């Protein structure tokens, strides 16, 4: 009897210990959190640069 790759993966997952499943879940969540943190850092940097540009532009307009 031959199993498809999906069926083999399902059987392997069923055979895993609960602690192993929890560790895998936490590692996946950690990776998602890392991506979210990188995105938020990029947004914060873009916002900071925009604020500096707006402040400089405001000062230039005020001086003129």
N, C-alpha and C positions, 0 to 999 in steps of 0.2 A: 504494500500500500504506500503510495507516495503522497506526501503532504505538500501543500503550497507553502511559499515563504510566509504568507500571512498566518497560516495555521501553525507553522513551527514557532513563529513569534508569539502567538497566543499561548501555545503550550509552555514555552519557556517562561512567559510572564506568570502563568498560573503556578508554576513550580517555584517561583521566587519566594523567599522569606519575606514576611511583613516588614521587617526592618530594612531590607534591601529596597523594597518598594518605596518606603518613606524616604530613604536616602536619595533615590532617583528623583522623587517628586521635589524634594528640597533643592537638589541641584538644578532642576529645570526652572524652579521659581527664582533661584539665585541668578540664573542667566537672564531671565525676563527682567528682573529688577536692575541688573547691570545695564541692559539696553535702555530701560526707562531712565536711569540715572544719567546716562550719556546724552540722551535726548534733552533732558531738563537742563543739563549743563550747557548744551549748545544754545538752547533758548535763552538762558540767563546771560550768556556772553553776547548774543545778538542784541538783547534788550539793553545791556550795558553800553555797548558800542552806539546803539541808536540814541540813547540818552545823552551820551557825550557829544555826539554830532548835533543833537537838538540844542544842547546848552551852548556849544560854540557858535552855532548859527544865531541863537538868541542874543548872545553878546555882540556879535558882528552887526546885527540889525540895530541893536541899541546904540552902538557907537556911531553908526552912520547917522 
